[in-house]
């Protein structure tokens, strides 16, 4: 029996049961149905005793097609697990970084590698794939951003360490709130931000392209912007639609999966507009499993489990 530990977000622990919008729900359920022993923990429940890493964790079980956890906390050495799924949500703050240090004392297989995650900023390090991206700069300078805006007329500003579109701002040349928006995102020129040329096709949504190992999954969905925003901000069936990838698409994005895999990032979500990458999600990438299963009549969670439970993978 394989023994698996999930490091999840605190808010996900609070609303653990019945949350079938969450990728972890489907993976945990699939692992349990395959007879695996599955436990969950959160960042504050990780600790070291000497040079050994431990987690205060809860055992999971499946009942009536839903997952639950036993409300009994147990201390488990992390190396007693066959696999750890490290999937807390951003912000990647000092507590998050400290959690990755705990795993420097772990020998068991961890996906994604915490060391790789702390070395990879989802906004900034997208520049490893700059040839796939729209024009951009990373800066905290008001003057630099205004110069970039003058050239590109419409831009998007993103804080570097948030998720789910939090803090992302659209700005057009001549916007009367230009200084306010720049100061808000850069915290008065003290915090770096990713600044990208606005891609007009965003009004039609962005595509989530998914990596698994060194390959691209042959299925994808498009995330549609909400009625009150220029970006996806409502995780419901009304704002997620099928978006099929062609053989040319798979070939085009495969080098990115291969590069990420070589870095220790085996599961990632590329956000793509008009074949341009706007972000590379590596911390807790959402695989939109419920939506893809409904769109394609498939079982994405089975594909993930087949990969994650491969004996060769677990022995690495």
N, C-alpha and C positions, 0 to 999 in steps of 0.2 A: 504493500500500500504506500503510495507516494504521500509525503507530508509537505504541505504548502502553507506559507505565511504570506498574507497580504498586508502591506502597510498602506492604509487608506487615510482619507482626510477625516478630521474630527467631525465635520458636518455630515459626512457620509455615514459615520458610525451612528450619529444621532438619528438619522432617517434610514437605517440599514434595510429593513424589510420592505419588500414590495417595490423597490425603486428600480424598475426595469428600464429607465433611461440611462442608467449608469453601466459603463462597460464592466466594472468589477462584478456587478450583480450576475451578469451572464457567465463570466468566467468562473466565478465561485460556484454557481449552480451547476455548471457543466462538470467541473472537477468533482463535486460531491456526487453527482449522478454516475460518475465513472469509478466511484469507490475511494476517492482520495480523502485524506484527512486534511481539513482546511481550517486555518485559524486567521483571525484578524487582529491588528494592532494599529496604533497611531503614533505619530512622532513623539508626543510627550511620554509615551509608555516604553520607549527604547532606553536602554541603559547599559553601562559597562560595569563589570565586576572584575577588577584586575585587567587582564587583556582579553577577557571573554565578553562577547556581546549577547545581551538578553532582551527579551520583550515581554511585557505584561500583556497577555493576549486572551482572546475569547474563542472558544471552539464554535464552528458553524455546523448547521445541519439544514437539510431540506425537508420540507413538509408541505403537502398539497400544492406543489409547483411553485413554492416561494422559499426564500432562504431566511434563516434566523440565526441568532447566536445565543449560546448559553450564558446567562448572566453570572458566570463564575470566572473570576480572573485567575489566570495561571501564569507563572513565570517559566518561560521556555528559553533555553539557549538557542540562539538563532542558527547556529551550525547544526542543530538537531533536525532542521528542515532540509528537504531535498531541493526546494526551490523557494525563493522569495520574490514576490511581485512588489516592487517599490513604486507606489503610485499615489503619493500625496499630491494635492493640488497646490499650485502657486498661491500666494507670492513666495518666491524663493528668497526668503529673508534669512536672518542669521540663525533662527531656530531650524529652518530647513537645511541650511548648510551644515550646522552641527550634527543633524541626523545623518547626513551623508558620511561624516567622519566616523560615526559609530560603525559603519559598514567597512571601514578600512581594517577592522578586526574580525571580519567575517570571511570564511572560506567557501561557503556554499554558493551556488549559482544565484545571482540577483539580476532581475530584469525590470527596468533598464539599470545598467550599472550606475550606482549612486555617484561614483567618481566621474563617470562620463557626464551625468546630469549636472554636477556642480561645475564642470568645465564647459558647459554648453548653455548659453543664454538663448532662449527660444526666439527672441527678436534679433539680437545682435549677431549671433553665430549663424543665422540664416545666410549671412554673407559668405560662408564657405561655398555657397551655391549662387554667387552673385550673377553668374551668366544666365541664371533662370529668373532673375528678379528685375523689377522696375527700378529706375534710378532712385537712389536713397543716400542719406547721410545719417551718421550717429553723432549727436552733439547735444550740448545744453545751452549753446549760444543763441541768444535772440537774433544777433546780426546774421549768423550763418543760416538760421532757419528762414529769416526774411529774404535773404539772397536766394535761397533754394526756392522759396515761394514765388519770387519774381520771375524765375526761369520757368517753373513748371505750372504756375497759375493756380493749380489745385493740388493740395497735399493732404497726407494723413500723418498724424503724430501719435506715437505709441510709447507709453512707459515701458521700461525694459523687463519688469519682473512681475507683471500681473497676468491674469487669464480671463477667459470668457469675454473679451472685448472691453474689460474694465479700463476706464481712463482714456480710451482711444478717441481722438478728436479729428474732425474734418475741418479744413481751413481753406478758404479761397482768397485770391488776391483782392484786396480792397475790403475784406471783412472788417467791419468796425470793431470786432472783438479780437483782432489779431494778437495784440499784446497780452490780453487777458488769457487767451487760449494757450499761447506759448508759455507764459508764466505758470499756468496751472499744470501743464504737462511736465515742464522742466523744474517745477518747484522753485520758481524765481531764479532760473539759470544755475541751479545747484545739482540737478539730476539729469543724467544722460537720457536721451530719448531716440528711438528710431523714427526717422522722418522719411516718408516714402512719397513718390509721385502718386497721386490719386489715379486709380484705374476706373474709368467710367463704367466698365462692364460689371462693377460691383453691384450695380442696381439689379442685375440679374442673378446675383448670388455668387458664392464661392464654393469650389469643389473640395471635398476632403479626400485626398489621396492617401492611402494607408500603406505603410511598410510592415513587413513581417520577416524577420531575419534579413537576408540581403535581397529580398524580392519585394515587388509591389503587388498588393492584392488586386485581383482582376475585377473588383467591384468598388463602386464609389457612389457617393450621394452629393447632392448640391444643397447648401444651406442658404436659405433665402433671407433677405433682410426683413426686419420687422417694419410695420407700417409707420412707426415713429422713429426710425433710425436708418442709417445708411448701411448698417452691418447686421449680421445674424445676431439676434439677442433673445430669441424665444424658442427653447428646445421643445417643440411640439410637432406633431405629424403635419400640421398645416404649413410648416416652414422648412420641411425636409423632403426633397424629391429625388427620384432616381436620376443618376447621371452616369451613363455607361462609358467605360474607358475603352479606347481602341487599342489594337496591337501596337500602333505607333505611339500612343500615350504610354503604354507599359515600357516600351523601349526607351522613350524619352526620359522617364523618371527613374528607371532602374539604377543608373549610376549614383543617384542620391541615396537610395536604399543601401547600396554597396558601401558608400562612404560612411554613412551612419553606423552600419553594422560593424565596420572596421574600428569604430570609435567606442563600441560597447553599447550602442543604442539599437536595440532589436525591434522595438515597437515605436513607431512615430506616426504622426498625422501631419501631412503637408496641406496647408491651406493655399488653394490655387485659384487665380482669376486670369482667364485668357492666357493660360499656360505660363503665367508668372507666379512664382511662389511669393506669398506675402508673410508667411510664418511657418516655422517648423516646430510642431508640438512634440516634446519628448518627456515631459514630467508625468502626465497622466492622460495620454492621448485618448480621446473618445473615439471608439470605433463605430458608433451609431448602429449597434448590433440589432436592436429591435427594428429600426427603420430599414436597414439593409435586408434583414430577413424577410420583411414584409414586401419590399420592392422586388426582390429577386427570387423569392421562394427558396432561400438557402438557410444554412445554419452557421453563421460566422463564428459563433462560440466554439463549434466543433473544430473548425479550421485552426483557431487559436490554440485549443487544447492539444490537437494533434501535433502542432509544432512545439508547444511548451513542454509536453510530456515525452518528447523524443529522448530515449536513453542516451544518445550521443550528446545531446544538448545538456542534460543534467550532469553528465560526467565531466564537463569542461571545467 
